[in-house]
Amino acid sequence: MFTGIIETLGTIQEIKKEKDNIHITINSSITTELKIDQSVAHNGICLTVVALKDDNYTVTAIDETIKKTNLGDWKVGDIVNLERAMKLGDRLDGHIVQGHVDQTGTCIAAEETNGSWFFTFEYDETLNNLTIEKGSITVNGVSLTVVNSKKNQFSVAIIPYTHEHTNFKNFEVGTKINLEFDVIGKYVSKLHSNR
């Protein structure tokens, strides 16, 4: 379980394909604090640490994860948002994030607005995910509040701190991102559709 509050950034050092799996080695300031078998969210994707060496650690993604996320587009040198799993009893500063990406989306607008940033994303509406005005959304692992919710798109406003300390600073029109829709909203939607 995560909060969507990004702890630090990591840089992809190596990507190895093995059958349908991808092994990703990442350099990060938190590597020395990690343990093998620990869960870490990478751009919102919950992956398990399988190896540690110096300031680098390795995680493995299976085919199901690769198909539902933008992980297959990652390359050496890319910067990823990182968050370790929350500790029981910690403050929940963001919202409840599972690290289970529902689908990808695409940035269709990115603009600076006199000290903050405004991003609009589009997603495939046929997968029956939804956003609501002032509801929660996770974009590349970042917990955000939805503005301008529409049937297949939404916008978010980013404060300077979030822009500087996440990979939002690299987003441009066409950037493919990971989306995890609000878990409570997903349950409510499912209950409503079963009526």
N, C-alpha and C positions, 0 to 999 in steps of 0.2 A: 504494500500500500504506500502511496506517495501523496504529496501535497501539491505538486505543481510549482513549487518554489525552487528555482534552479540553484544548485549549490555551487557549481563551477562549470567550466568548459573543458572539453578534452579534444585532442587532435589525433585523428586517425593516422596510425603509423604503418599499418600493414593490413591487407585484406587477402585471405586465402580461401579458395573454394575447395570443398571436399564433398563429392557427390552432390546432394541437394543442399548442403549446409554451407554457411559462410562463417569463417572465423575472423574476427576483427580485433586487432591490437590497437590500444588507445594509450596515449600518454596523457597523464592528468596529475594535478597537484594532490589529489586524494588517494592515489594508488597505494601509498605506503600504509594507509588506514584500512584498505580493503582486505577481505579474506576470500579464499576460494569458496564457491557455493553461495556467495552473497548476491542479492539482487540489486541492480543499478538500472535506473531509467536513462536511456540514451535517446534524446529527441522524443521522449515519451514512450519508448519501447522498453519494457522490462526484460532485461537480459541477465544471465547468470555468469558471474566471473568464473572462468575455468582454469586460468593460469595467471601467475604474477611474476614479473621479472623487472627489477630496478624500479623505474618510474612508469613502467608500462604494465598493462593488464590485458587479458584476452577474454572475449565473450564469444559465444556461438549462437547464431541465428539459424533456425530450421526453415524449411520451405514455406510452411504456413505463415510464419512471421514475415518472410521476404515478400510474399504475395500481397499481404495486407498493408504494408508500410512502404516508405520511400528508401528503406535500407538497401535495396538492390541498386540504387543510384549512387550510393556513397562511394567516395574515392579517397585515396591517400591524400592527406593534407586537409580534408574537410574538418570543420569545427562542429562538435556536437554538444548539446546541452546535457548536463549530468545532474542527477539527483539520487542520493542513496535512499533506501526505504526509510520511512519514518519510524521513530521509536515510540512504543506505547507510552502514553503520558505526555508526549510533546504537544506543543500548540499546533493546531491545524491552520496555518496561515493562508493557505490557498483554498482548495476544496478537495474532496475525496477523489483521488486519481488512482486507477488500478495499474496503469502501465500496459494496458491491453488496447492497442490502437484499433479503432473501428474502421477507419478508411483513410485514404489520403485526400488531400485537397490541393488547390493551386492558388497562389497569390495572384490576384487580378488587379490590385492597386496597392501602391505603397507611397505614402507621401508624408513629408515633415509638415507639421502644422504649428509653427511658432513655438517650438520647444518640446513638443511631443510628436509622436508618429501615429499615423492612422493606416491600418492595413485592412484590406478586404480580401476574403477568400471565397472560392467557389468549390462545391463538392457535388458528387453524384447523388442526386435526390432519390434515385431508385432503390438505394440501400436502406431507406426509411429512417435515417437519422435526422434529428432536428435540433434547432437551436431556438431559444426564446430570448427576447429582449431582457437584458440584465441577468440572464442565466449564466452558468459557467460553461466554459469550453477549455480544452487543453490543446494547444498548438505546439507541436514539437516539444511536448512535455511541460510547457509553461501554462500555469493556471491563469485564465483571463476571464473578463466579463464581456459578454456579447453586447454589441450595439448594432443597430440597423439589421436585425434578423429578417431574412427573407427565406423563401422555400428552399433554395439551393445555395445560398450564400449568407455571409455575415461579415461584420466588421468588428475590429477591436482597436482600442486606443492604448498606446504603449507609452509609459513614462520613460524619461531619459535613462534612469537606472536600469530598467529591464532591457531597453534597447542596447545599452553598452555592455551588459553582463550576460547576454544570451546571444544565440546566433541569429536573432531577429535583425541584427545590424547587417547581415549578409543577404536578407530577403530582397528580392526584386520581382517585378512582374514575370510570371512563369515559374517561380520557385515552387517545387512540389514539397508539401509539408504533411506531417502526420497529425491526425485528428482523433482525439478521444472525447466523445460526447459525454455529458454529465450522467453519471451512473443512476442517480435518482430519477432524472428525466427519462432514461431508457426504461426503467422499471414501470414508471407511470404510463409511458407510451405503450408498452407491451400489455399492461393490464387493460388499458382503454381499447386496444385493438382486439382483445379477446372477448369483448362484450357482444 
